[in-house]
């Protein structure tokens, strides 16, 4: 049960939580799509360019889960404690809804890590809390 970023030629997992490895694009990079001539689509070129340099941008993560979807291993470090779990469902009325399941965990090195599973992209990310 691993979901992680892949390299060139990696494919996206067909299922949901805890499925085969697949490539998870950077969420900021999917906010706008380049079109001919180097311009950007109507999803907001200013936001997309600003998002690429954000301080707290999500990063793809390697996560192994328990059968209930709770993280067991995050970036090759065992999870010793799940401190908190919450869900975010937002912008459901738009063309770009957000559905995420967040976990604040403590890994074996003692670090606190915030990870989330993006329900739309079906992959895992880390983000500073």
Secondary structure, DSSP 4 states (H G I P E B T S, - for coil): -EE----TT----SSSTT-S------GGGGS--B-GGG-B-TT-HHHHHHHHT-TT--EE--EEE-TTS-EEEETTEEEEEEEEEEEEEE-TTSSS-EEEEEEEEEETTS-EEEEEEETTTTEEEE---
